[in-house]
Amino acid sequence: MKKILIAEDNDSNYLLMTYILKGHYEFSHAANGQEAVLKALAERPDMVLMDLKMPVMDGLEATRQIKLQMPNLPVLAVTANAFDNDRQRAMDAGCVDFISKPVNAAECLKLIAKYI
């Protein structure tokens, strides 16, 4: 089964993502950007779902650092910031795509399947 790293600092958002992914993918959790970088490098997931606004290190910087080490790892930006400039900043950091919160389960699964 494919494994997804969920980088999310909000517990309720993390629980929603686990509900969506359960039965489809294995998953692990990082509560901030720095932890996301360390876990991505250690666990070698098939994809990262990256919240963009997190403590310690934001999701954009975490994505940049992950992509330096693992350029082929798909990182999907998951954020409440749905403006075009937010989307562009996520893509510039190395994200393959963008999904807005609140996350729609069917849309999320479809987007993940597109990349892994």
Buried (B, 14 or more C-beta within 10 A) or exposed (E): EBBBBBBBBBEEBBEBBBEBBEEEBEBBBBBBBBBBBBBBEEEEBBBBBBBBBBEEBBBBBBBBBBBEEBEEBBBBBBBEBEEEEBBEBBBEBBBBBBBBBEBEEEEBBEBBEEEB
